[in-house]
Every structure is written in structure tokens, then in C-alpha cells.
Amino acid sequence: MPVETVQATSAAPTDCHAEALFAKDELPRFRAMLIETGAADEDIVASIETEGRRLVDDAISYSRQSPDPDMAGALATVFSESEAV
């Protein structure tokens, strides 16, 4: 049986692809709408953004400082025990 090789490709988007994704991002439009309608001012929106970034940075830091999981139990809850039919 012949062995097929799979060429690894990068999952990272190209610059062109990234620009297209950012163009569809709703957050900048939502931000502008909040300010334009008076639902929030620039200071409130900036505060929300700062807090959001802090939460993400804290989560990343926690993840990087955490020990690797025990691989022995990695699939323990993925498959259920079944009885032979």
C-alpha cells in the first residue's frame, strides 16, 4: 500500500486574508455606533477596551504559567464505555 505524504501548510492567514477579515470586523462599527448615538462616550468605550485586553492578557498569562495537563486522562471523558452487542 503506497504511503501518501501530506504537505504541511500554514494555518496563519496571509496579509491579504487578514485585511479582508478585519474589514468584516463588527467591533469598530459597534464602537462608533455607541459613541455616535450617545450610548457611551469615548472614555467609557476606552475603559471597556482596556478591561477586555487586561482580561485576555491575564488569561494568556495564566495559561502559559499552568502546568501541562496529564495526558493519561486526556480522553477519559471523550468516549463512553459501551457494552458489546
C-alpha positions as CSV (number, residue, x, y, z in Angstrom):
1,M,0.0,0.0,0.0
2,P,1.6,3.3,-1.0
3,V,2.1,5.9,1.7
4,E,0.8,9.3,0.8
5,T,2.6,12.4,2.2
6,V,0.8,15.4,3.3
7,Q,2.5,18.7,2.8
8,A,2.1,21.0,5.9
9,T,0.6,24.3,5.1
10,S,0.5,27.3,7.4
11,A,-2.8,28.0,9.1
12,A,-1.9,31.6,9.6
13,P,-3.8,34.0,7.3
14,T,-1.9,35.9,4.7
15,D,-1.8,39.7,5.0
16,C,-4.4,40.0,2.3
17,H,-6.7,37.5,4.0
18,A,-6.2,39.2,7.4
19,E,-7.1,42.6,5.9
20,A,-10.3,41.0,4.5
21,L,-11.2,39.6,7.9
22,F,-10.5,42.9,9.7
23,A,-12.7,44.7,7.1
24,K,-15.6,42.5,8.3
25,D,-15.0,43.1,12.0
26,E,-18.1,44.5,13.6
27,L,-16.4,45.8,16.7
28,P,-15.1,49.1,15.2
29,R,-18.6,49.7,13.7
30,F,-20.2,48.9,17.1
31,R,-17.8,51.2,18.9
32,A,-18.6,54.0,16.5
33,M,-22.3,53.4,16.9
34,L,-22.1,53.6,20.7
35,I,-20.3,56.9,20.6
36,E,-22.5,58.4,17.7
37,T,-25.7,57.5,19.5
38,G,-24.5,58.8,22.8
39,A,-24.9,55.3,24.4
40,A,-21.3,55.7,25.6
41,D,-18.6,58.3,25.4
42,E,-15.0,57.8,24.3
43,D,-13.8,57.3,27.9
44,I,-16.3,54.6,28.7
45,V,-15.5,52.7,25.4
46,A,-11.8,53.1,26.0
47,S,-12.3,51.7,29.6
48,I,-14.2,48.7,28.3
49,E,-11.5,48.0,25.7
50,T,-8.7,48.3,28.3
51,E,-10.5,45.9,30.7
52,G,-11.1,43.5,27.8
53,R,-7.4,43.5,26.9
54,R,-6.5,43.0,30.5
55,L,-8.7,40.0,30.9
56,V,-7.3,38.4,27.7
57,D,-3.7,39.1,28.8
58,D,-4.4,37.6,32.2
59,A,-6.0,34.5,30.7
60,I,-3.0,34.1,28.4
61,S,-0.5,34.6,31.3
62,Y,-2.5,32.0,33.4
63,S,-2.4,29.5,30.6
64,R,1.3,29.9,30.0
65,Q,2.1,29.5,33.7
66,S,-0.1,26.5,34.2
67,P,1.4,23.0,34.1
68,D,0.8,20.9,31.1
69,P,-2.2,18.6,31.6
70,D,-1.8,14.9,32.4
71,M,-2.1,13.2,29.1
72,A,-3.0,9.8,30.7
73,G,-6.5,11.1,31.4
74,A,-6.9,13.2,28.2
75,L,-9.5,11.0,26.6
76,A,-11.2,9.8,29.8
77,T,-14.5,11.7,29.2
78,V,-14.4,11.7,25.4
79,F,-15.7,8.2,24.8
80,S,-18.2,6.4,26.9
81,E,-17.9,2.8,27.9
82,S,-20.1,0.6,25.7
83,E,-21.2,-2.9,26.1
84,A,-20.7,-5.4,23.4
85,V,-23.9,-6.1,21.4
